[in-house]
């Protein structure tokens, strides 16, 4: 499949939301990764440290299962966490993880 055809068949992240709320966390890994990259880029500022309650509050703005979203963001490498779990940061690779954006975006 050509790159143009692939981009035309890719569904936008907005399809996962209704009224600003996430309808469901996608089961398919590729679709979930697309969502997670969007959440990391839109909910968390680059270079800023967050506490776990701050991360949870940000994630609750889109879905009640903040612990699952937080865990997915950590395991996907889009959020990093200190060893003691006291501080979270958005990873540098977020822009590169969003299809159609450059790493510097």
N, CA, C and O atoms as a printed pandas DataFrame, in Angstrom:
     atom_number atom_name residue_name chain_id  residue_number  x_coord  y_coord  z_coord
0              1         N          UNK        A               1    0.854   -1.181    0.000
1              2        CA          UNK        A               1    0.000    0.000    0.000
2              3         C          UNK        A               1    0.893    1.234    0.000
3              4         O          UNK        A               1    1.861    1.300    0.757
4              5         N          UNK        A               2    0.579    2.194   -0.829
5              6        CA          UNK        A               2    1.392    3.407   -0.887
6              7         C          UNK        A               2    1.183    4.249    0.354
7              8         O          UNK        A               2    0.215    4.066    1.091
8              9         N          UNK        A               3    2.117    5.190    0.580
9             10        CA          UNK        A               3    2.008    6.063    1.746
10            11         C          UNK        A               3    0.740    6.912    1.674
11            12         O          UNK        A               3    0.094    7.148    2.695
12            13         N          UNK        A               4    0.382    7.369    0.482
13            14        CA          UNK        A               4   -0.833    8.179    0.328
14            15         C          UNK        A               4   -2.061    7.352    0.669
15            16         O          UNK        A               4   -2.942    7.826    1.386
16            17         N          UNK        A               5   -2.136    6.124    0.168
17            18        CA          UNK        A               5   -3.281    5.268    0.466
18            19         C          UNK        A               5   -3.348    4.949    1.953
19            20         O          UNK        A               5   -4.434    4.912    2.531
20            21         N          UNK        A               6   -2.191    4.718    2.578
21            22        CA          UNK        A               6   -2.165    4.421    4.010
22            23         C          UNK        A               6   -2.671    5.609    4.808
23            24         O          UNK        A               6   -3.429    5.438    5.763
24            25         N          UNK        A               7   -2.252    6.834    4.420
25            26        CA          UNK        A               7   -2.686    8.006    5.179
26            27         C          UNK        A               7   -4.171    8.275    4.984
27            28         O          UNK        A               7   -4.821    8.822    5.875
28            29         N          UNK        A               8   -4.716    7.899    3.837
29            30        CA          UNK        A               8   -6.138    8.106    3.591
30            31         C          UNK        A               8   -6.991    7.118    4.380
31            32         O          UNK        A               8   -8.146    7.409    4.691
32            33         N          UNK        A               9   -6.428    5.945    4.708
33            34        CA          UNK        A               9   -7.195    4.952    5.450
34            35         C          UNK        A               9   -7.012    5.088    6.962
35            36         O          UNK        A               9   -7.788    4.514    7.727
36            37         N          UNK        A              10   -5.995    5.839    7.405
37            38        CA          UNK        A              10   -5.772    6.039    8.836
38            39         C          UNK        A              10   -6.924    6.849    9.425
39            40         O          UNK        A              10   -7.312    7.886    8.886
40            41         N          UNK        A              11   -7.458    6.361   10.531
41            42        CA          UNK        A              11   -8.561    7.068   11.179
42            43         C          UNK        A              11   -8.015    8.096   12.140
43            44         O          UNK        A              11   -7.058    7.822   12.864
44            45         N          UNK        A              12   -8.608    9.278   12.161
45            46        CA          UNK        A              12   -8.132   10.308   13.091
46            47         C          UNK        A              12   -8.434    9.946   14.546
47            48         O          UNK        A              12   -9.400    9.244   14.842
48            49         N          UNK        A              13   -7.590   10.438   15.435
49            50        CA          UNK        A              13   -7.761   10.200   16.869
50            51         C          UNK        A              13   -9.109   10.748   17.350
51            52         O          UNK        A              13   -9.703   10.205   18.281
52            53         N          UNK        A              14   -9.580   11.803   16.726
53            54        CA          UNK        A              14  -10.852   12.413   17.128
54            55         C          UNK        A              14  -12.009   11.419   17.091
55            56         O          UNK        A              14  -12.997   11.591   17.806
56            57         N          UNK        A              15  -11.893   10.377   16.261
57            58        CA          UNK        A              15  -12.938    9.342   16.192
58            59         C          UNK        A              15  -13.097    8.582   17.504
59            60         O          UNK        A              15  -14.121    7.934   17.723
60            61         N          UNK        A              16  -12.094    8.654   18.380
61            62        CA          UNK        A              16  -12.136    7.937   19.656
62            63         C          UNK        A              16  -12.832    8.737   20.761
63            64         O          UNK        A              16  -13.026    8.237   21.869
64            65         N          UNK        A              17  -13.204    9.974   20.453
65            66        CA          UNK        A              17  -13.771   10.874   21.457
66            67         C          UNK        A              17  -15.204   11.270   21.122
67            68         O          UNK        A              17  -15.597   11.336   19.958
68            69         N          UNK        A              18  -15.963   11.528   22.169
69            70        CA          UNK        A              18  -17.312   12.077   22.030
70            71         C          UNK        A              18  -17.474   13.114   23.134
71            72         O          UNK        A              18  -17.333   12.798   24.315
72            73         N          UNK        A              19  -17.769   14.337   22.752
73            74        CA          UNK        A              19  -17.917   15.405   23.737
74            75         C          UNK        A              19  -16.666   15.649   24.548
75            76         O          UNK        A              19  -16.747   16.012   25.721
76            77         N          UNK        A              20  -15.496   15.452   23.934
77            78        CA          UNK        A              20  -14.233   15.673   24.620
78            79         C          UNK        A              20  -13.797   14.531   25.520
79            80         O          UNK        A              20  -12.741   14.606   26.149
80            81         N          UNK        A              21  -14.597   13.476   25.588
81            82        CA          UNK        A              21  -14.270   12.321   26.436
82            83         C          UNK        A              21  -13.934   11.116   25.562
83            84         O          UNK        A              21  -14.536   10.901   24.510
84            85         N          UNK        A              22  -12.968   10.344   26.020
85            86        CA          UNK        A              22  -12.563    9.128   25.334
86            87         C          UNK        A              22  -13.674    8.094   25.472
87            88         O          UNK        A              22  -14.111    7.790   26.582
88            89         N          UNK        A              23  -14.128    7.556   24.344
89            90        CA          UNK        A              23  -15.217    6.579   24.357
90            91         C          UNK        A              23  -14.748    5.270   24.980
91            92         O          UNK        A              23  -15.424    4.711   25.844
92            93         N          UNK        A              24  -13.589    4.784   24.541
93            94        CA          UNK        A              24  -13.007    3.548   25.068
94            95         C          UNK        A              24  -11.523    3.536   24.734
95            96         O          UNK        A              24  -11.097    4.152   23.757
96            97         N          UNK        A              25  -10.746    2.844   25.535
97            98        CA          UNK        A              25   -9.327    2.673   25.257
98            99         C          UNK        A              25   -9.211    1.579   24.198
99           100         O          UNK        A              25   -9.657    0.455   24.429
100          101         N          UNK        A              26   -8.622    1.885   23.044
101          102        CA          UNK        A              26   -8.551    0.889   21.966
102          103         C          UNK        A              26   -7.809   -0.375   22.379
103          104         O          UNK        A              26   -6.819   -0.317   23.109
104          105         N          UNK        A              27   -8.292   -1.507   21.908
105          106        CA          UNK        A              27   -7.639   -2.785   22.181
106          107         C          UNK        A              27   -6.480   -3.036   21.221
107          108         O          UNK        A              27   -5.471   -3.630   21.600
108          109         N          UNK        A              28   -6.630   -2.578   19.964
109          110        CA          UNK        A              28   -5.566   -2.783   18.979
110          111         C          UNK        A              28   -4.377   -1.900   19.343
111          112         O          UNK        A              28   -4.519   -0.701   19.583
112          113         N          UNK        A              29   -3.202   -2.525   19.379
113          114        CA          UNK        A              29   -1.991   -1.846   19.837
114          115         C          UNK        A              29   -1.687   -0.593   19.008
115          116         O          UNK        A              29   -1.393    0.457   19.581
116          117         N          UNK        A              30   -1.749   -0.678   17.698
117          118        CA          UNK        A              30   -1.404    0.471   16.848
118          119         C          UNK        A              30   -2.348    1.645   17.102
119          120         O          UNK        A              30   -1.916    2.796   17.165
120          121         N          UNK        A              31   -3.623    1.349   17.245
121          122        CA          UNK        A              31   -4.611    2.411   17.491
122          123         C          UNK        A              31   -4.419    2.999   18.893
123          124         O          UNK        A              31   -4.541    4.209   19.085
124          125         N          UNK        A              32   -4.119    2.137   19.869
125          126        CA          UNK        A              32   -3.875    2.605   21.237
126          127         C          UNK        A              32   -2.623    3.486   21.281
127          128         O          UNK        A              32   -2.608    4.510   21.964
128          129         N          UNK        A              33   -1.575    3.090   20.555
129          130        CA          UNK        A              33   -0.347    3.896   20.503
130          131         C          UNK        A              33   -0.636    5.263   19.889
131          132         O          UNK        A              33   -0.090    6.270   20.340
132          133         N          UNK        A              34   -1.482    5.308   18.875
133          134        CA          UNK        A              34   -1.874    6.576   18.254
134          135         C          UNK        A              34   -2.573    7.462   19.293
135          136         O          UNK        A              34   -2.280    8.653   19.397
136          137         N          UNK        A              35   -3.483    6.882   20.047
137          138        CA          UNK        A              35   -4.184    7.612   21.101
138          139         C          UNK        A              35   -3.204    8.102   22.168
139          140         O          UNK        A              35   -3.254    9.265   22.568
140          141         N          UNK        A              36   -2.320    7.226   22.628
141          142        CA          UNK        A              36   -1.378    7.581   23.690
142          143         C          UNK        A              36   -0.455    8.713   23.274
143          144         O          UNK        A              36   -0.167    9.603   24.075
144          145         N          UNK        A              37    0.015    8.693   22.029
145          146        CA          UNK        A              37    0.853    9.779   21.537
146          147         C          UNK        A              37    0.079   11.095   21.546
147          148         O          UNK        A              37    0.623   12.144   21.892
148          149         N          UNK        A              38   -1.185   11.029   21.165
149          150        CA          UNK        A              38   -2.035   12.226   21.186
150          151         C          UNK        A              38   -2.208   12.739   22.612
151          152         O          UNK        A              38   -2.077   13.938   22.859
152          153         N          UNK        A              39   -2.500   11.841   23.551
153          154        CA          UNK        A              39   -2.691   12.249   24.942
154          155         C          UNK        A              39   -1.416   12.852   25.525
155          156         O          UNK        A              39   -1.465   13.883   26.196
156          157         N          UNK        A              40   -0.289   12.219   25.274
157          158        CA          UNK        A              40    0.979   12.725   25.806
158          159         C          UNK        A              40    1.271   14.125   25.264
159          160         O          UNK        A              40    1.724   15.003   25.998
160          161         N          UNK        A              41    1.008   14.320   23.982
161          162        CA          UNK        A              41    1.303   15.610   23.352
162          163         C          UNK        A              41    0.340   16.712   23.784
163          164         O          UNK        A              41    0.726   17.878   23.865
164          165         N          UNK        A              42   -0.906   16.350   24.059
165          166        CA          UNK        A              42   -1.895   17.377   24.369
166          167         C          UNK        A              42   -2.096   17.614   25.864
167          168         O          UNK        A              42   -2.505   18.707   26.256
168          169         N          UNK        A              43   -1.823   16.633   26.696
169          170        CA          UNK        A              43   -2.080   16.776   28.127
170          171         C          UNK        A              43   -0.845   17.124   28.952
171          172         O          UNK        A              43   -0.968   17.610   30.076
172          173         N          UNK        A              44    0.349   16.877   28.401
173          174        CA          UNK        A              44    1.571   17.054   29.185
174          175         C          UNK        A              44    2.568   17.954   28.455
175          176         O          UNK        A              44    2.845   17.764   27.271
176          177         N          UNK        A              45    3.096   18.932   29.181
177          178        CA          UNK        A              45    4.059   19.871   28.622
178          179         C          UNK        A              45    5.452   19.248   28.601
179          180         O          UNK        A              45    5.841   18.523   29.517
180          181         N          UNK        A              46    6.178   19.542   27.555
181          182        CA          UNK        A              46    7.554   19.072   27.437
182          183         C          UNK        A              46    8.416   19.735   28.509
183          184         O          UNK        A              46    8.327   20.945   28.718
184          185         N          UNK        A              47    9.247   18.949   29.186
185          186        CA          UNK        A              47   10.182   19.478   30.164
186          187         C          UNK        A              47    9.619   19.718   31.557
187          188         O          UNK        A              47   10.375   20.052   32.469
188          189         N          UNK        A              48    8.339   19.560   31.742
189          190        CA          UNK        A              48    7.731   19.797   33.046
190          191         C          UNK        A              48    7.609   18.488   33.820
191          192         O          UNK        A              48    7.276   17.452   33.246
192          193         N          UNK        A              49    7.879   18.537   35.123
193          194        CA          UNK        A              49    7.711   17.375   35.994
194          195         C          UNK        A              49    6.293   17.395   36.561
195          196         O          UNK        A              49    5.768   18.455   36.903
196          197         N          UNK        A              50    5.684   16.224   36.655
197          198        CA          UNK        A              50    4.333   16.070   37.190
198          199         C          UNK        A              50    4.348   15.071   38.337
199          200         O          UNK        A              50    5.117   14.109   38.318
200          201         N          UNK        A              51    3.511   15.295   39.322
201          202        CA          UNK        A              51    3.312   14.301   40.374
202          203         C          UNK        A              51    2.287   13.286   39.857
203          204         O          UNK        A              51    1.601   13.545   38.868
204          205         N          UNK        A              52    2.185   12.147   40.518
205          206        CA          UNK        A              52    1.200   11.151   40.095
206          207         C          UNK        A              52   -0.224   11.709   40.158
207          208         O          UNK        A              52   -0.996   11.485   39.226
208          209         N          UNK        A              53   -0.605   12.436   41.232
209          210        CA          UNK        A              53   -1.955   13.015   41.238
210          211         C          UNK        A              53   -2.194   13.989   40.075
211          212         O          UNK        A              53   -3.307   14.055   39.554
212          213         N          UNK        A              54   -1.175   14.737   39.666
213          214        CA          UNK        A              54   -1.323   15.646   38.522
214          215         C          UNK        A              54   -1.529   14.866   37.222
215          216         O          UNK        A              54   -2.345   15.250   36.384
216          217         N          UNK        A              55   -0.791   13.778   37.063
217          218        CA          UNK        A              55   -0.950   12.927   35.884
218          219         C          UNK        A              55   -2.363   12.346   35.877
219          220         O          UNK        A              55   -3.047   12.366   34.853
220          221         N          UNK        A              56   -2.790   11.831   37.022
221          222        CA          UNK        A              56   -4.132   11.251   37.117
222          223         C          UNK        A              56   -5.211   12.280   36.799
223          224         O          UNK        A              56   -6.155   11.982   36.066
224          225         N          UNK        A              57   -5.081   13.482   37.341
225          226        CA          UNK        A              57   -6.071   14.540   37.079
226          227         C          UNK        A              57   -6.135   14.879   35.595
227          228         O          UNK        A              57   -7.221   15.050   35.042
228          229         N          UNK        A              58   -4.979   14.976   34.950
229          230        CA          UNK        A              58   -4.947   15.279   33.520
230          231         C          UNK        A              58   -5.625   14.171   32.719
231          232         O          UNK        A              58   -6.408   14.448   31.811
232          233         N          UNK        A              59   -5.326   12.929   33.053
233          234        CA          UNK        A              59   -5.915   11.801   32.325
234          235         C          UNK        A              59   -7.414   11.668   32.588
235          236         O          UNK        A              59   -8.163   11.260   31.700
236          237         N          UNK        A              60   -7.855   12.006   33.791
237          238        CA          UNK        A              60   -9.289   11.949   34.111
238          239         C          UNK        A              60  -10.114   12.951   33.302
239          240         O          UNK        A              60  -11.331   12.804   33.192
240          241         N          UNK        A              61   -9.463   13.961   32.739
241          242        CA          UNK        A              61  -10.213   14.912   31.908
242          243         C          UNK        A              61  -10.743   14.241   30.652
243          244         O          UNK        A              61  -11.669   14.750   30.020
244          245         N          UNK        A              62  -10.154   13.084   30.279
245          246        CA          UNK        A              62  -10.610   12.379   29.083
246          247         C          UNK        A              62  -11.215   11.008   29.362
247          248         O          UNK        A              62  -12.015   10.521   28.564
248          249         N          UNK        A              63  -10.845   10.367   30.492
249          250        CA          UNK        A              63  -11.352    9.013   30.778
250          251         C          UNK        A              63  -11.179    8.700   32.260
251          252         O          UNK        A              63  -10.187    9.102   32.869
252          253         N          UNK        A              64  -12.125    7.995   32.834
253          254        CA          UNK        A              64  -12.070    7.672   34.268
254          255         C          UNK        A              64  -10.969    6.686   34.645
255          256         O          UNK        A              64  -10.479    6.721   35.774
256          257         N          UNK        A              65  -10.572    5.811   33.730
257          258        CA          UNK        A              65   -9.548    4.810   34.054
258          259         C          UNK        A              65   -8.152    5.413   33.865
259          260         O          UNK        A              65   -7.403    5.015   32.973
260          261         N          UNK        A              66   -7.825    6.374   34.719
261          262        CA          UNK        A              66   -6.544    7.069   34.603
262          263         C          UNK        A              66   -5.373    6.126   34.879
263          264         O          UNK        A              66   -4.299    6.299   34.302
264          265         N          UNK        A              67   -5.559    5.135   35.748
265          266        CA          UNK        A              67   -4.442    4.237   36.058
266          267         C          UNK        A              67   -4.052    3.396   34.847
267          268         O          UNK        A              67   -2.865    3.166   34.618
268          269         N          UNK        A              68   -5.026    2.935   34.068
269          270        CA          UNK        A              68   -4.713    2.161   32.858
270          271         C          UNK        A              68   -4.009    3.050   31.835
271          272         O          UNK        A              68   -3.010    2.642   31.243
272          273         N          UNK        A              69   -4.523    4.256   31.626
273          274        CA          UNK        A              69   -3.892    5.169   30.671
274          275         C          UNK        A              69   -2.474    5.524   31.113
275          276         O          UNK        A              69   -1.559    5.566   30.290
276          277         N          UNK        A              70   -2.289    5.778   32.406
277          278        CA          UNK        A              70   -0.962    6.108   32.931
278          279         C          UNK        A              70    0.005    4.942   32.700
279          280         O          UNK        A              70    1.141    5.142   32.269
280          281         N          UNK        A              71   -0.452    3.742   32.990
281          282        CA          UNK        A              71    0.376    2.544   32.801
282          283         C          UNK        A              71    0.748    2.372   31.318
283          284         O          UNK        A              71    1.903    2.090   30.999
284          285         N          UNK        A              72   -0.227    2.540   30.419
285          286        CA          UNK        A              72    0.048    2.438   28.987
286          287         C          UNK        A              72    1.053    3.502   28.535
287          288         O          UNK        A              72    1.948    3.212   27.741
288          289         N          UNK        A              73    0.910    4.723   29.034
289          290        CA          UNK        A              73    1.840    5.794   28.662
290          291         C          UNK        A              73    3.258    5.477   29.122
291          292         O          UNK        A              73    4.219    5.759   28.405
292          293         N          UNK        A              74    3.397    4.897   30.304
293          294        CA          UNK        A              74    4.713    4.527   30.830
294          295         C          UNK        A              74    5.303    3.375   30.022
295          296         O          UNK        A              74    6.454    3.454   29.594
296          297         N          UNK        A              75    4.540    2.313   29.809
297          298        CA          UNK        A              75    5.077    1.141   29.103
298          299         C          UNK        A              75    5.370    1.448   27.638
299          300         O          UNK        A              75    6.236    0.813   27.037
300          301         N          UNK        A              76    4.662    2.413   27.054
301          302        CA          UNK        A              76    4.939    2.794   25.664
302          303         C          UNK        A              76    6.119    3.744   25.561
303          304         O          UNK        A              76    6.597    4.024   24.462
304          305         N          UNK        A              77    6.592    4.245   26.698
305          306        CA          UNK        A              77    7.729    5.144   26.700
306          307         C          UNK        A              77    7.376    6.600   26.428
307          308         O          UNK        A              77    8.270    7.420   26.213
308          309         N          UNK        A              78    6.091    6.935   26.435
309          310        CA          UNK        A              78    5.664    8.308   26.165
310          311         C          UNK        A              78    5.704    9.183   27.415
311          312         O          UNK        A              78    5.818   10.405   27.321
312          313         N          UNK        A              79    5.609    8.557   28.576
313          314        CA          UNK        A              79    5.843    9.240   29.851
314          315         C          UNK        A              79    6.956    8.475   30.545
315          316         O          UNK        A              79    7.029    7.250   30.456
316          317         N          UNK        A              80    7.819    9.204   31.235
317          318        CA          UNK        A              80    8.843    8.548   32.039
318          319         C          UNK        A              80    8.527    8.803   33.508
319          320         O          UNK        A              80    7.879    9.786   33.865
320          321         N          UNK        A              81    8.999    7.898   34.336
321          322        CA          UNK        A              81    8.726    7.996   35.773
322          323         C          UNK        A              81   10.031    7.761   36.520
323          324         O          UNK        A              81   10.829    6.903   36.143
324          325         N          UNK        A              82   10.238    8.531   37.582
325          326        CA          UNK        A              82   11.427    8.288   38.399
326          327         C          UNK        A              82   11.280    6.941   39.092
327          328         O          UNK        A              82   10.175    6.421   39.244
328          329         N          UNK        A              83   12.395    6.396   39.502
329          330        CA          UNK        A              83   12.398    5.074   40.129
330          331         C          UNK        A              83   11.451    5.002   41.333
331          332         O          UNK        A              83   10.803    3.980   41.558
332          333         N          UNK        A              84   11.377    6.099   42.108
333          334        CA          UNK        A              84   10.509    6.094   43.288
334          335         C          UNK        A              84    9.046    6.414   42.960
335          336         O          UNK        A              84    8.186    6.403   43.841
336          337         N          UNK        A              85    8.778    6.698   41.686
337          338        CA          UNK        A              85    7.394    6.975   41.276
338          339         C          UNK        A              85    6.901    8.351   41.671
339          340         O          UNK        A              85    5.709    8.637   41.554
340          341         N          UNK        A              86    7.794    9.209   42.136
341          342        CA          UNK        A              86    7.378   10.519   42.617
342          343         C          UNK        A              86    7.264   11.594   41.557
343          344         O          UNK        A              86    6.668   12.644   41.797
344          345         N          UNK        A              87    7.831   11.342   40.380
345          346        CA          UNK        A              87    7.848   12.365   39.345
346          347         C          UNK        A              87    7.698   11.731   37.963
347          348         O          UNK        A              87    8.296   10.697   37.665
348          349         N          UNK        A              88    6.892   12.374   37.136
349          350        CA          UNK        A              88    6.636   11.926   35.768
350          351         C          UNK        A              88    6.988   13.056   34.814
351          352         O          UNK        A              88    6.846   14.232   35.147
352          353         N          UNK        A              89    7.452   12.685   33.618
353          354        CA          UNK        A              89    7.752   13.663   32.568
354          355         C          UNK        A              89    7.330   13.099   31.216
355          356         O          UNK        A              89    7.353   11.889   30.991
356          357         N          UNK        A              90    6.943   14.011   30.320
357          358        CA          UNK        A              90    6.663   13.603   28.949
358          359         C          UNK        A              90    7.985   13.257   28.280
359          360         O          UNK        A              90    8.969   13.984   28.420
360          361         N          UNK        A              91    8.005   12.160   27.563
361          362        CA          UNK        A              91    9.224   11.734   26.874
362          363         C          UNK        A              91    9.498   12.630   25.679
363          364         O          UNK        A              91    8.584   13.240   25.126
364          365         N          UNK        A              92   10.756   12.705   25.287
365          366        CA          UNK        A              92   11.161   13.527   24.153
366          367         C          UNK        A              92   10.615   13.000   22.830
367          368         O          UNK        A              92   10.477   13.773   21.882
368          369         N          UNK        A              93   10.303   11.716   22.739
369          370        CA          UNK        A              93    9.920   11.104   21.464
370          371         C          UNK        A              93    8.455   11.276   21.095
371          372         O          UNK        A              93    8.023   10.719   20.086
372          373         N          UNK        A              94    7.674   12.022   21.865
373          374        CA          UNK        A              94    6.233   12.156   21.621
374          375         C          UNK        A              94    5.939   12.658   20.221
375          376         O          UNK        A              94    5.107   12.068   19.531
376          377         N          UNK        A              95    6.590   13.727   19.774
377          378        CA          UNK        A              95    6.333   14.264   18.440
378          379         C          UNK        A              95    6.599   13.250   17.346
379          380         O          UNK        A              95    5.868   13.192   16.357
380          381         N          UNK        A              96    7.644   12.448   17.517
381          382        CA          UNK        A              96    7.987   11.433   16.527
382          383         C          UNK        A              96    6.965   10.303   16.516
383          384         O          UNK        A              96    6.822    9.614   15.507
384          385         N          UNK        A              97    6.261   10.105   17.610
385          386        CA          UNK        A              97    5.310    9.003   17.702
386          387         C          UNK        A              97    3.964    9.324   17.075
387          388         O          UNK        A              97    3.156    8.420   16.864
388          389         N          UNK        A              98    3.706   10.587   16.772
389          390        CA          UNK        A              98    2.439   10.960   16.175
390          391         C          UNK        A              98    2.578   10.928   14.666
391          392         O          UNK        A              98    3.368   11.685   14.103
392          393         N          UNK        A              99    1.809   10.049   13.990
393          394        CA          UNK        A              99    1.906    9.964   12.540
394          395         C          UNK        A              99    1.639   11.312   11.892
395          396         O          UNK        A              99    0.702   12.020   12.262
396          397         N          UNK        A             100    2.477   11.657   10.918
397          398        CA          UNK        A             100    2.282   12.887   10.173
398          399         C          UNK        A             100    2.951   14.097   10.802
399          400         O          UNK        A             100    2.784   15.214   10.311
400          401         N          UNK        A             101    3.723   13.896   11.902
401          402        CA          UNK        A             101    4.435   15.023   12.503
402          403         C          UNK        A             101    5.921   14.718   12.489
403          404         O          UNK        A             101    6.320   13.556   12.412
404          405         N          UNK        A             102    6.716   15.727   12.561
405          406        CA          UNK        A             102    8.159   15.529   12.624
406          407         C          UNK        A             102    8.573   15.471   14.089
407          408         O          UNK        A             102    7.829   15.946   14.947
408          409         N          UNK        A             103    9.728   14.909   14.400
409          410        CA          UNK        A             103   10.182   14.840   15.795
410          411         C          UNK        A             103   10.281   16.209   16.455
411          412         O          UNK        A             103   10.178   16.307   17.677
412          413         N          UNK        A             104   10.479   17.267   15.674
413          414        CA          UNK        A             104   10.599   18.604   16.243
414          415         C          UNK        A             104    9.255   19.261   16.472
415          416         O          UNK        A             104    9.196   20.366   17.013
416          417         N          UNK        A             105    8.169   18.608   16.072
417          418        CA          UNK        A             105    6.825   19.219   16.203
418          419         C          UNK        A             105    6.409   19.353   17.633
419          420         O          UNK        A             105    5.315   19.842   17.915
